[in-house]
Amino acid sequence: GRTTMSFAFAASPDQKIISDLQTLDKLSEGQLEQLVGLTFDTLTTGRLPEEQIAAFAGEHGIKPKPLKDILRGLIFFLSESLKKNLSSESIVSDMTKIGIDAKKSERIGSLWKTTFTKLAQTMKEKTLKVNQLVDLQWKFGVTASSDSLQQVNTCFLQLKFVINTGNKTEDVLMEMTLPQFYKFLQQMEQAQRQCAAYT
């Protein structure tokens, strides 16, 4: 079920996530720091560092299954916090509300503060790499028949987008009237200006 409490990272997160995160309070500060480091590695690379998890479990006498649950809860918490651009103060506030000791919450907030910029940059680069436009082809056509007499003999554009989705390329076909195409161009130019402002 969902918790009735509201947090900055999520309005009403799943109770399982909260329970997994509450387990963090049982760890020492050193263990907590190490685990947060593993979480940052996972967010940066996009995969769980299995060998490091096994080594951590062996070193501290924690079973791998509960450890993975804690890690998944922490990954969810930090990735949602990243999406919302939360400040370290919000991180500390949420962790304290979850039931984590104030000193440990402050430590997580401090680690977040030092790693946030690097994480945000990595996530931005990943987003830009996914769904990358490889090629764009277009051709003009003239409407020969239509349900509406007004649309007969009007020009339209047939667009073919070749998109790299990360592991394959995909063709996306689209038809637009000239006014729609000009509006689309304006939106693309506006998006380009916004992207340039962030880089």
C-alpha positions in Angstrom: 0.0 0.0 0.0 0.9 3.7 -0.2 1.9 5.8 2.8 -0.4 8.7 3.8 2.7 10.9 4.6 3.8 13.3 1.9 7.5 13.9 1.0 9.4 16.2 -1.2 10.8 13.3 -3.3 7.3 11.7 -3.8 3.8 12.7 -2.8 2.7 9.3 -1.5 5.4 6.7 -2.0 4.9 3.0 -1.6 5.1 1.8 2.0 7.7 -0.9 0.9 10.1 2.0 -0.3 9.7 3.7 3.1 10.3 0.4 5.0 13.5 -0.2 2.9 14.7 3.3 3.6 14.0 3.0 7.3 16.5 0.1 7.4 19.3 2.7 6.7 19.0 3.8 10.3 20.4 0.4 11.4 23.7 1.0 9.5 26.7 2.8 10.9 27.7 6.1 9.4 30.6 4.4 7.5 28.3 1.7 6.1 25.8 4.3 5.1 28.4 6.4 3.3 29.6 3.4 1.4 26.0 2.4 0.4 25.1 5.9 -0.8 28.4 5.8 -2.8 27.1 2.5 -4.4 23.8 4.2 -5.2 25.5 7.1 -6.9 27.5 4.6 -9.0 24.3 2.8 -10.0 22.6 6.1 -11.0 25.7 7.0 -13.0 26.2 3.7 -14.8 22.6 2.6 -15.0 23.2 -0.9 -13.5 23.6 -2.4 -10.0 27.3 -3.1 -9.1 26.7 -6.7 -8.2 30.4 -7.4 -7.2 30.5 -4.4 -4.9 27.2 -5.3 -3.4 28.4 -8.9 -2.7 31.7 -7.5 -1.2 29.7 -5.0 1.0 27.4 -7.8 2.2 30.3 -10.1 3.0 32.3 -7.4 4.8 29.4 -6.2 7.0 27.6 -9.6 7.5 24.4 -8.4 5.7 22.5 -10.8 3.5 22.5 -9.8 -0.2 18.7 -9.8 -0.6 17.9 -7.3 2.2 20.9 -5.2 1.1 19.5 -5.1 -2.5 16.1 -4.0 -1.1 17.7 -1.1 0.8 19.7 -0.2 -2.3 16.6 -0.2 -4.5 14.8 2.0 -2.0 17.8 4.4 -1.9 18.0 4.4 -5.7 14.3 5.3 -6.0 14.6 8.0 -3.4 17.7 9.6 -5.0 16.6 9.3 -8.6 13.2 10.9 -7.8 15.0 13.6 -5.9 17.3 14.2 -8.9 14.3 14.5 -11.2 12.8 17.1 -8.9 16.2 19.0 -8.5 15.8 18.7 -4.7 18.2 20.7 -2.4 20.3 18.9 0.2 18.0 20.5 2.8 15.0 18.7 1.3 16.9 15.5 1.3 17.7 15.9 5.0 14.1 16.8 5.8 12.7 13.8 3.9 15.2 11.4 5.5 14.4 12.7 9.0 10.7 12.4 8.3 11.2 8.7 7.1 12.8 8.1 10.5 16.5 8.3 9.9 18.7 9.6 12.7 19.4 13.4 12.3 23.2 13.0 12.0 22.9 10.3 9.4 20.3 12.3 7.5 22.8 15.3 7.5 25.5 13.0 6.1 23.3 11.9 3.2 22.4 15.5 2.5 26.1 16.4 2.5 27.0 13.6 0.1 24.0 14.6 -2.1 25.3 18.2 -2.2 28.8 17.2 -3.4 27.6 14.6 -6.0 24.4 16.3 -7.3 26.1 18.4 -10.0 27.9 15.4 -11.4 24.8 13.2 -11.3 22.6 15.9 -12.9 25.2 16.2 -15.7 25.3 12.4 -16.3 21.5 12.2 -16.4 21.3 15.1 -18.8 23.9 13.4 -21.1 22.0 10.1 -21.0 18.7 11.8 -21.9 20.3 13.6 -24.8 21.8 10.3 -26.1 18.5 8.5 -25.9 16.1 9.2 -28.9 18.8 11.0 -30.8 17.7 12.2 -34.2 20.0 10.7 -36.8 18.4 11.8 -40.0 15.4 13.8 -41.3 14.0 13.5 -44.8 10.9 15.2 -46.2 9.0 15.5 -49.5 6.2 17.7 -50.7 2.8 16.3 -51.8 -0.5 17.7 -53.0 -3.8 16.4 -51.6 -5.7 14.8 -54.5 -8.9 13.9 -52.6 -10.3 14.6 -49.2 -13.5 14.5 -47.1 -13.3 18.3 -47.2 -13.4 20.1 -50.5 -11.3 22.9 -48.9 -8.4 20.5 -48.4 -8.2 19.3 -52.1 -5.1 20.6 -53.9 -3.4 21.8 -50.7 0.3 21.2 -50.1 1.4 18.9 -47.4 4.8 17.6 -46.2 5.7 14.0 -45.5 8.4 13.8 -42.9 10.6 10.8 -42.1 12.5 10.9 -38.8 15.3 8.4 -38.3 15.7 8.1 -34.5 18.4 6.3 -32.5 16.6 4.9 -29.4 19.8 3.7 -27.8 20.0 0.1 -29.1 18.4 0.5 -32.5 17.3 3.0 -35.1 13.6 3.6 -35.8 11.7 5.3 -38.6 8.9 7.7 -37.6 6.6 8.9 -40.4 4.5 12.0 -40.1 2.4 14.2 -42.4 1.8 17.9 -41.9 0.2 20.8 -43.7 2.5 23.7 -44.5 1.1 25.8 -41.5 1.6 22.9 -39.2 5.2 22.4 -40.5 6.0 26.1 -39.9 4.6 25.9 -36.4 6.7 22.7 -35.8 9.8 24.6 -37.0 9.1 27.4 -34.6 8.8 25.0 -31.7 12.0 23.2 -32.7 13.9 26.6 -32.8 12.4 27.5 -29.4 13.5 24.1 -28.0 17.0 24.6 -29.4 17.3 28.1 -27.8 16.2 26.6 -24.4 18.7 23.7 -24.7 21.5 26.2 -25.6 20.6 28.3 -22.5 21.1 25.2 -20.2 24.5 24.2 -21.7 
